[in-house]
Amino acid sequence: MTMLMRWASELEVPEWPQFMRGCIAYRASLDRELPDTPRTAREFGG
């Protein structure tokens, strides 16, 4: 068994609504904490 397989058995993946709320909360925190940082419209390509 690989290390990834061992970790995967302990992981939980949030459902989409919870995941998206977390993403939005994180992005809002960037606006509060780094208001003067340049923004980009570039898409993530990963």
C-alpha positions as CSV (number, residue, x, y, z in Angstrom):
1,M,0.0,0.0,0.0
2,T,1.4,3.4,-1.0
3,M,1.6,6.3,1.4
4,L,-1.0,8.1,-0.7
5,M,-3.4,5.2,-0.4
6,R,-2.9,5.2,3.4
7,W,-3.6,9.0,3.5
8,A,-6.6,8.6,1.2
9,S,-8.3,6.3,3.7
10,E,-8.1,9.0,6.3
11,L,-9.2,11.9,4.1
12,E,-12.7,13.4,3.8
13,V,-13.7,15.4,0.7
14,P,-16.3,18.1,1.3
15,E,-19.4,18.1,-0.8
16,W,-19.5,20.8,-3.4
17,P,-21.7,23.4,-1.5
18,Q,-19.4,23.2,1.5
19,F,-16.3,23.3,-0.7
20,M,-17.5,26.4,-2.6
21,R,-18.4,28.2,0.7
22,G,-14.9,27.6,1.9
23,C,-13.4,28.9,-1.4
24,I,-15.5,32.1,-1.2
25,A,-14.6,32.6,2.5
26,Y,-10.9,32.3,1.7
27,R,-11.2,34.7,-1.3
28,A,-13.1,37.2,0.9
29,S,-10.3,37.0,3.5
30,L,-7.8,38.0,0.8
31,D,-9.8,41.1,0.1
32,R,-9.8,42.0,3.8
33,E,-6.2,41.2,4.6
34,L,-4.5,42.2,1.3
35,P,-6.8,44.9,-0.1
36,D,-4.0,46.6,-2.1
37,T,-2.6,43.5,-3.8
38,P,-3.0,43.5,-7.6
39,R,-5.8,41.3,-8.9
40,T,-5.8,39.1,-12.0
41,A,-8.5,37.7,-14.3
42,R,-6.2,34.9,-15.4
43,E,-7.7,31.4,-15.2
44,F,-6.1,28.6,-13.3
45,G,-4.7,26.1,-15.8
46,G,-4.0,23.2,-13.5
